[in-house]
Amino acid sequence: MPTYPPNFDLIRGEEDLKDRLQPVVCGADILGYTYVRCYQDAYGIRPLVLSSIDVKITSSSKLCDYRVVPGLNSEEGLISTLLDLGRQLAAEGKVPILHGSADWNTRMISLHKAELEQWYVVPYIDFALLDEITQKRRFYEICEELGIAYPKTWYIPCPTEHEPLDTSAFPYPLIAKPSNSAAWDDIEFPGKKKIYEIETPEELTQAFEAVCASPYEHDLIVQDFVPGDDDAIRSLTTFSDAEGRLRVVSGGRVALQDHSPLALGNPVCILGEKVDKIIEDASRFLEHVGYRGYANFDIKFDSRDGSYRFFEVNTRPGKNTFYVTLGGVNYVKPIVEEYVLRREVARVDAYKPFLYTVVPPKVVRKSVKDDALRADVLAAYRDGRATNPLGNPRDGLMHKLWVALYTQNQVRKFKRYLWDTGGKQANVD
């Protein structure tokens, strides 16, 4: 039987949402602000945003209740805060719905889902499924079962005491990365990278030795390098109902990714593009595992054989999920319809022409290598199809000032990490 929080039955229809529903967003990055914008646009609701620090692009918004909560970045601090807040909101006659804006938030919410459902609507999958499919080995095993293309992959145990790695067994170039992203995110060590781009056997040995000397205790993944720059990446966002059926889908071609060390691989510019093959593959995956809610797939076009190779699934909306809204479906509406109003979500391919972007045209002009793609993206800026989720015309002057500063900082970042260094573009997430 589903678990419903107190006051849930007081929401009998959409007309009750503004007075009763209280979105609670953990995290204040671009996705955190996107929740604020979309709940305001869809229902006129003012979300409550919780963060351990003051993130100005969101805290400056007049459209949310922003609270800095010390200790929110620890598991105990996050859960105790949420439980106390849930009780308080229930006493006020509210029905809180809980969202996380980062992988760690989502993981903690899923892990403590049973506790949190006493007070919240929790639109995330159970932890057992989340933990299974976010392990890259298991994800690729499922892809193999279903005939979904993925990069050729090897798994290398990383014990503290180990024999020298036989680097002659691998083709080059390669990509090396952790099999367990959650464990990787929890540790720090010299030489840690989100991914390792491997050109030679010596570089593979260096990466292997660094990981084995670290606190990380899981496999190191070594993958065939799929050729192509940022523009070979495809992003796909899906929403599934309780039966695992795909209800809403949107996606596009990544024109440009972030190149700064702390955000390497995050798309900053996505041009809407519908690829039936990846929609079909994602749909089969979601139904096979019994997925419910939002998922985001990272995919790369392989020019060697024309395939689309799946890299991973994120068990939450991605930072750039505002492109679903640009494609024609306000992305919080399927969540509310499925989990709160308990309605059947309409099947929609959200592919109205769009350009999702958090960078100004200058960055595109100087960074996108493909001439045809660069021309298409710049045309989208000129004809009004380019939209920054932070650039909300309904928000206040202070927020607009911080967005202007954020945008200018994007130019400085690309100058430092790409233009001035001739740095290689990130190839996989």
C-alpha positions as CSV (number, residue, x, y, z in Angstrom):
1,M,0.0,0.0,0.0
2,P,1.3,3.5,-0.8
3,T,2.2,5.7,2.2
4,Y,0.6,9.2,2.2
5,P,1.6,12.0,4.6
6,P,-0.9,13.8,6.9
7,N,-3.4,16.2,5.1
8,F,-2.8,14.4,1.8
9,D,-6.5,13.7,1.3
10,L,-7.2,17.5,1.6
11,I,-5.8,17.9,-1.9
12,R,-8.8,16.8,-4.0
13,G,-7.8,18.7,-7.2
14,E,-5.5,21.2,-8.8
15,E,-7.5,24.0,-7.1
16,D,-6.2,22.9,-3.7
17,L,-2.5,22.8,-4.6
18,K,-1.7,26.5,-4.0
19,D,-3.0,26.4,-0.4
20,R,-1.9,22.9,0.5
21,L,1.1,21.7,-1.4
22,Q,4.6,22.8,-0.1
23,P,7.6,21.9,-2.3
24,V,10.8,21.5,-0.2
25,V,13.9,21.6,-2.3
26,C,17.3,20.4,-0.9
27,G,20.0,22.3,-2.7
28,A,20.2,25.6,-4.4
29,D,22.1,25.0,-7.7
30,I,20.6,25.5,-11.1
31,L,18.2,22.6,-10.7
32,G,17.2,24.0,-7.3
33,Y,16.3,27.3,-8.9
34,T,14.5,25.5,-11.7
35,Y,12.2,23.9,-9.2
36,V,11.4,27.4,-7.9
37,R,10.7,28.7,-11.3
38,C,8.6,25.8,-12.5
39,Y,6.4,25.5,-9.4
40,Q,5.7,29.3,-9.6
41,D,4.9,29.1,-13.3
42,A,2.7,25.9,-13.0
43,Y,0.8,26.5,-9.8
44,G,1.8,29.9,-8.3
45,I,3.5,28.0,-5.3
46,R,6.4,29.4,-3.4
47,P,8.9,26.5,-2.7
48,L,11.0,26.3,0.4
49,V,14.7,25.9,-0.5
50,L,17.2,24.4,2.0
51,S,20.9,24.8,1.7
52,S,24.0,24.6,3.9
53,I,25.4,27.7,2.2
54,D,24.1,30.9,0.6
55,V,23.9,30.3,-3.1
56,K,23.1,33.8,-4.5
57,I,21.5,32.8,-7.8
58,T,18.7,31.1,-5.8
59,S,18.8,32.9,-2.4
60,S,18.3,36.2,-4.3
61,S,15.0,35.0,-5.8
62,K,11.8,36.7,-4.6
63,L,9.9,33.5,-5.6
64,C,11.1,31.1,-2.8
65,D,11.6,30.9,0.9
66,Y,15.4,30.3,1.2
67,R,16.9,28.9,4.4
68,V,20.5,28.4,5.2
69,V,20.7,25.3,7.5
70,P,24.1,24.5,9.0
71,G,25.0,20.8,8.9
72,L,22.6,20.1,6.0
73,N,25.5,18.5,4.1
74,S,25.7,15.6,6.5
75,E,23.4,12.6,6.5
76,E,22.3,13.1,10.1
77,G,21.8,16.8,9.7
78,L,19.8,16.5,6.5
79,I,17.4,13.8,7.7
80,S,16.8,15.3,11.2
81,T,16.2,18.7,9.6
82,L,13.7,17.2,7.1
83,L,11.8,15.2,9.7
84,D,11.5,18.3,12.0
85,L,10.4,20.4,9.1
86,G,7.9,17.8,7.9
87,R,6.2,17.7,11.3
88,Q,6.0,21.5,11.4
89,L,4.5,21.7,7.9
90,A,2.0,19.0,8.7
91,A,0.9,20.9,11.8
92,E,0.3,23.9,9.5
93,G,-2.0,21.9,7.3
94,K,0.5,21.6,4.4
95,V,1.4,18.6,2.3
96,P,5.2,18.8,1.7
97,I,6.7,17.2,-1.5
98,L,10.5,16.6,-1.3
99,H,13.1,17.2,-4.0
100,G,16.8,17.0,-4.1
101,S,18.9,19.0,-6.6
102,A,22.1,16.8,-6.5
103,D,23.0,13.1,-6.6
104,W,23.9,13.0,-2.9
105,N,20.6,14.6,-1.8
106,T,18.7,12.2,-3.9
107,R,20.6,9.2,-2.6
108,M,19.9,10.2,1.0
109,I,16.3,10.9,0.4
110,S,15.9,7.5,-1.2
111,L,17.9,5.8,1.5
112,H,15.6,7.3,4.2
113,K,12.4,7.2,2.1
114,A,10.4,5.1,4.6
115,E,11.0,7.6,7.4
116,L,10.5,10.7,5.2
117,E,7.2,9.4,3.8
118,Q,5.6,9.9,7.2
119,W,5.6,13.6,6.4
120,Y,6.4,14.0,2.7
121,V,5.4,13.0,-0.7
122,V,8.7,11.5,-1.9
123,P,8.9,11.2,-5.8
124,Y,11.9,8.9,-5.9
125,I,12.5,5.2,-6.4
126,D,13.3,2.9,-3.5
127,F,16.9,2.8,-2.5
128,A,17.5,-0.9,-3.5
129,L,16.7,-0.1,-7.1
130,L,18.6,3.2,-7.0
131,D,21.7,1.5,-5.6
132,E,21.5,-1.3,-8.2
133,I,21.2,0.7,-11.4
134,T,23.6,3.5,-10.4
135,Q,26.4,0.9,-10.0
136,K,27.9,1.1,-13.5
137,R,28.7,-2.7,-13.7
138,R,25.0,-3.5,-13.1
139,F,23.8,-0.8,-15.5
140,Y,25.9,-2.3,-18.3
141,E,24.8,-5.8,-17.4
142,I,21.2,-4.7,-17.9
143,C,22.1,-2.9,-21.1
144,E,23.7,-6.2,-22.3
145,E,20.5,-8.2,-21.4
146,L,18.4,-5.7,-23.4
147,G,20.6,-5.2,-26.4
148,I,21.3,-1.6,-25.6
149,A,24.7,-0.3,-26.9
150,Y,27.3,0.8,-24.4
151,P,31.1,1.2,-24.5
152,K,33.3,-1.9,-24.3
153,T,34.2,-2.0,-20.6
154,W,36.7,-3.7,-18.3
155,Y,36.5,-3.8,-14.5
156,I,39.7,-3.7,-12.5
157,P,39.7,-4.3,-8.7
158,C,41.6,-1.7,-6.7
159,P,43.0,-3.4,-3.6
160,T,45.6,-1.7,-1.5
161,E,48.0,-4.6,-2.1
162,H,48.1,-5.5,-5.8
163,E,50.1,-6.9,-8.6
164,P,51.3,-4.6,-11.4
165,L,48.6,-4.0,-13.9
166,D,49.1,-5.6,-17.3
167,T,48.5,-2.5,-19.4
168,S,49.2,-4.3,-22.7
169,A,45.8,-5.9,-22.6
170,F,44.0,-2.7,-23.4
171,P,43.5,-0.7,-26.6
172,Y,44.2,3.0,-26.5
173,P,42.9,5.7,-26.0
174,L,40.8,4.8,-23.0
175,I,38.6,6.4,-20.3
176,A,39.0,5.3,-16.7
177,K,36.4,6.2,-14.0
178,P,35.0,4.8,-10.8
179,S,32.3,2.1,-10.9
180,N,30.7,3.4,-7.7
181,S,30.1,7.1,-8.1
182,A,28.6,7.5,-4.6
183,A,31.7,6.1,-2.9
184,W,33.9,8.2,-5.2
185,D,32.1,11.4,-4.3
186,D,32.6,10.8,-0.6
187,I,36.4,10.7,-0.7
188,E,39.3,13.0,-1.6
189,F,42.9,12.1,-2.5
190,P,45.8,13.6,-4.5
191,G,45.2,13.2,-8.3
192,K,41.4,12.5,-8.0
193,K,39.5,13.3,-11.2
194,K,35.9,12.8,-12.3
195,I,37.3,10.8,-15.2
196,Y,40.8,10.0,-16.4
197,E,41.5,10.4,-20.1
198,I,44.1,7.7,-20.9
199,E,46.4,8.0,-23.9
200,T,49.2,5.6,-23.0
201,P,49.9,2.5,-20.9
202,E,51.9,4.7,-18.5
203,E,48.9,7.0,-17.9
204,L,46.7,4.0,-17.1
205,T,49.3,2.7,-14.6
206,Q,49.4,6.2,-13.0
207,A,45.7,6.3,-12.6
208,F,45.4,2.7,-11.3
209,E,48.2,3.3,-8.7
210,A,46.6,6.6,-7.5
211,V,43.1,4.9,-7.1
212,C,44.6,1.9,-5.3
213,A,46.4,4.1,-2.9
214,S,43.2,6.0,-2.1
215,P,40.3,5.1,0.3
216,Y,38.2,4.0,-2.7
217,E,37.4,0.2,-2.4
218,H,35.5,-0.6,-5.5
219,D,36.3,-1.4,-9.1
220,L,38.0,1.0,-11.5
221,I,36.2,1.0,-14.9
222,V,38.3,1.2,-18.0
223,Q,36.3,1.9,-21.2
224,D,36.9,2.1,-24.9
225,F,37.2,5.8,-25.8
226,V,34.2,6.7,-28.0
227,P,35.5,9.4,-30.4
228,G,34.0,12.8,-30.6
229,D,33.9,16.1,-28.7
230,D,31.2,17.6,-26.5
231,D,28.8,17.6,-29.5
232,A,28.7,13.8,-29.7
233,I,26.9,13.7,-26.3
234,R,23.2,13.3,-26.1
235,S,21.1,14.0,-23.0
236,L,17.7,12.2,-22.5
237,T,15.3,12.9,-19.7
238,T,12.3,10.6,-19.1
239,F,9.4,10.4,-16.7
240,S,7.7,7.0,-16.0
241,D,4.5,6.1,-14.2
242,A,4.0,3.5,-11.5
243,E,3.9,0.8,-14.1
244,G,7.2,1.7,-15.5
245,R,5.7,3.1,-18.7
246,L,7.4,6.1,-20.3
247,R,5.0,9.1,-20.2
248,V,7.2,12.2,-20.9
249,V,10.4,12.3,-22.8
250,S,12.7,15.1,-24.0
251,G,16.3,15.5,-24.9
252,G,18.9,17.0,-27.2
253,R,22.4,17.2,-28.5
254,V,25.0,18.7,-26.2
255,A,26.6,21.6,-28.0
256,L,29.0,22.4,-25.1
257,Q,29.9,21.1,-21.7
258,D,31.5,22.8,-18.7
259,H,35.3,22.6,-18.7
260,S,36.1,23.8,-15.2
261,P,37.5,21.1,-12.9
262,L,34.6,21.2,-10.4
263,A,31.9,20.9,-13.0
264,L,33.6,19.0,-15.8
265,G,31.2,17.3,-18.2
266,N,28.0,19.2,-17.1
267,P,26.1,20.3,-20.2
268,V,25.9,24.1,-20.5
269,C,24.3,24.3,-23.9
270,I,21.8,21.7,-25.4
271,L,20.0,22.0,-28.7
272,G,16.7,20.0,-28.9
273,E,17.0,16.9,-30.9
274,K,14.7,13.8,-31.1
275,V,16.4,10.4,-31.6
276,D,13.9,7.6,-31.8
277,K,16.5,4.9,-31.2
278,I,17.6,6.2,-27.8
279,I,14.0,6.8,-26.7
280,E,13.1,3.2,-27.5
281,D,16.2,1.9,-25.7
282,A,15.6,4.0,-22.6
283,S,11.9,3.0,-22.6
284,R,12.8,-0.7,-22.6
285,F,15.3,-0.1,-19.7
286,L,12.8,1.7,-17.6
287,E,10.1,-0.9,-18.0
288,H,12.5,-3.7,-17.4
289,V,13.6,-2.4,-14.0
290,G,10.2,-1.0,-13.0
291,Y,11.3,2.6,-12.8
292,R,9.0,5.4,-11.6
293,G,9.6,9.2,-11.8
294,Y,12.3,11.1,-13.5
295,A,15.5,9.6,-14.9
296,N,18.3,11.1,-17.0
297,F,20.5,9.2,-19.4
298,D,24.0,10.1,-20.6
299,I,24.6,8.8,-24.2
300,K,27.2,9.3,-26.8
301,F,27.0,9.0,-30.6
302,D,29.7,6.6,-31.9
303,S,30.6,7.8,-35.4
304,R,32.5,4.5,-36.0
305,D,29.3,2.5,-36.4
306,G,26.4,5.0,-36.0
307,S,25.3,3.6,-32.7
308,Y,24.2,5.5,-29.6
309,R,26.1,4.2,-26.6
310,F,24.6,4.6,-23.1
311,F,27.0,5.6,-20.3
312,E,24.8,5.8,-17.2
313,V,21.4,6.6,-15.7
314,N,20.9,9.4,-13.2
315,T,18.0,8.6,-10.8
316,R,16.8,12.2,-10.7
317,P,16.2,15.1,-13.0
318,G,19.5,16.4,-14.3
319,K,20.7,20.0,-13.7
320,N,19.5,20.9,-17.2
321,T,16.0,19.4,-16.9
322,F,14.5,22.8,-17.7
323,Y,14.8,21.7,-21.3
324,V,11.7,19.5,-20.7
325,T,9.8,22.7,-19.9
326,L,11.2,24.3,-23.1
327,G,10.1,21.3,-25.0
328,G,6.5,21.8,-24.0
329,V,5.9,20.2,-20.6
330,N,6.5,22.1,-17.4
331,Y,8.7,19.5,-15.7
332,V,7.2,19.6,-12.2
333,K,3.6,18.9,-13.6
334,P,4.2,15.2,-14.2
335,I,5.5,14.8,-10.7
336,V,2.5,16.5,-9.2
337,E,0.0,14.6,-11.4
338,E,1.6,11.2,-10.7
339,Y,2.4,11.5,-7.0
340,V,-0.1,14.1,-5.6
341,L,-3.2,14.2,-7.8
342,R,-2.8,10.5,-8.7
343,R,-3.8,11.1,-12.3
344,E,-2.6,9.3,-15.4
345,V,0.2,11.4,-16.9
346,A,-0.4,12.1,-20.6
347,R,2.2,10.6,-23.0
348,V,4.1,13.5,-24.5
349,D,7.3,13.8,-26.5
350,A,8.5,17.3,-25.4
351,Y,10.4,18.4,-28.4
352,K,9.2,21.9,-29.3
353,P,12.3,23.6,-30.8
354,F,14.6,24.8,-28.0
355,L,18.1,25.8,-27.0
356,Y,18.8,25.3,-23.3
357,T,21.8,27.4,-22.3
358,V,23.5,29.0,-19.3
359,V,26.3,30.6,-21.4
360,P,26.2,33.7,-23.6
361,P,26.6,33.5,-27.4
362,K,30.3,34.5,-27.2
363,V,31.1,31.3,-25.4
364,V,29.4,29.2,-28.1
365,R,31.1,31.2,-30.9
366,K,34.5,30.6,-29.5
367,S,34.1,27.0,-28.2
368,V,31.8,24.9,-30.4
369,K,34.0,23.2,-33.1
370,D,31.4,21.9,-35.5
371,D,30.6,24.7,-38.0
372,A,27.0,23.5,-38.8
373,L,26.1,23.0,-35.1
374,R,27.6,26.3,-34.1
375,A,25.6,28.1,-36.8
376,D,22.4,26.3,-35.6
377,V,23.0,27.3,-32.0
378,L,23.8,30.9,-32.7
379,A,20.6,31.1,-34.9
380,A,18.6,29.9,-31.9
381,Y,20.0,32.8,-29.9
382,R,19.0,35.3,-32.6
383,D,15.5,33.9,-33.1
384,G,14.5,33.7,-29.5
385,R,14.7,29.9,-28.9
386,A,17.6,30.2,-26.5
387,T,16.6,30.2,-22.8
388,N,18.6,30.3,-19.6
389,P,16.6,28.7,-16.7
390,L,18.0,31.4,-14.4
391,G,16.9,34.2,-16.6
392,N,13.3,34.3,-15.2
393,P,11.5,37.5,-16.3
394,R,9.2,37.1,-13.3
395,D,11.9,37.3,-10.7
396,G,13.3,40.4,-9.0
397,L,16.1,42.9,-9.7
398,M,18.5,41.4,-7.2
399,H,18.2,37.9,-8.8
400,K,18.7,39.4,-12.2
401,L,21.9,41.1,-11.0
402,W,23.3,37.8,-9.7
403,V,22.4,36.0,-13.0
404,A,24.3,38.7,-14.9
405,L,27.3,38.1,-12.7
406,Y,26.9,34.3,-13.1
407,T,26.8,34.7,-16.9
408,Q,29.9,36.8,-17.0
409,N,31.7,34.3,-14.9
410,Q,30.9,31.7,-17.6
411,V,33.0,33.7,-20.0
412,R,35.9,33.9,-17.6
413,K,35.7,30.1,-16.9
414,F,35.8,29.2,-20.6
415,K,38.7,31.6,-21.2
416,R,40.7,30.1,-18.3
417,Y,40.0,26.4,-18.9
418,L,39.6,26.2,-22.6
419,W,40.5,29.2,-24.7
420,D,43.8,30.1,-23.0
421,T,45.0,26.6,-22.6
422,G,43.9,24.9,-25.8
423,G,42.5,22.3,-23.5
424,K,40.8,19.1,-24.8
425,Q,37.1,19.0,-24.6
426,A,35.6,16.6,-22.1
427,N,34.3,13.5,-23.9
428,V,32.3,11.6,-21.4
429,D,30.4,12.4,-18.2
